[in-house]
Amino acid sequence: MNQYIITGSSRGLGKALVNVLLQNSENRVRGISRSNDLIHPRFTHLQIDLNRPPDLIQQLDSIFNLEDDLEKVVLINNAGYLGPVKYLGDIEEDEFIRIYHVNLAVPAILSNAFIRRNRNRQGKNILLNISSGAAKSPYDGWSGYCSSKAGLDMLSKVAAMENEKREGNIRVISLAPGVIDTSMQLQIRNTAPEDFSSVERFHVLKVNNQLLSPEKAARQIVQFLEEVDKHPEVIQDIRDLNY
């Protein structure tokens, strides 16, 4: 039996990942989000507001209370928050707290707890952080999102280095999943050009049907996880793998 733990499981890519994984009877899934509408015998929902890291910390034992004989344990830090698309100087200061909470602090907290509990566990232990092309390419209006995803990539690199030095049993990946047709994309397309100079590019992607559906993106990610040993690098982009 395999156990998956997924943040942001109530919508978009997270919800699609849950649905794809549950198609395999060997998989159990724990979803972390503020809301949930899925009832399934192999799915457990944990209602946690990821914008409140202290609440998350109090729930770590519940999240990682796992059986001892699992063949595979996978943590997918999927939840993400774009924040307001505006230039620095035009953003309300408290928005940065939410952006960094969801995109970086929460993955760091969960990664820390996952590694502590599983680094010596037999079987496969995979820590998958959902990153973005924005971790490498600056976009005007996306200062918080770009910087937090870049931080997530570096967190993953450090975790992988430390695992190697301690000869632990954790595989760490930071994976950019491509451009997915979610509510985040709708927010981007509704942004004024003076706040985001490349907004027209995202309109064209939508019109030309170049956005991945959450379901297709989820299937690609699950395929990647099934053959993760073929891809040893920490930083990965699904678009480079020709799925």
PyMOL commands that set and color helices and strands:
alter all, ss='L'
color gray80, all
select helices_A, chain A and resi 12-21+53-58+60-63+93-118+133-135+143-165+183-189+199-207+214-226+228-230+238-240
alter helices_A, ss='H'
color red, helices_A
select strands_A, chain A and resi 2-7+27-33+43-47+72-77+124-130+171-176+235-237
alter strands_A, ss='S'
color yellow, strands_A
deselect
rebuild
show_as cartoon
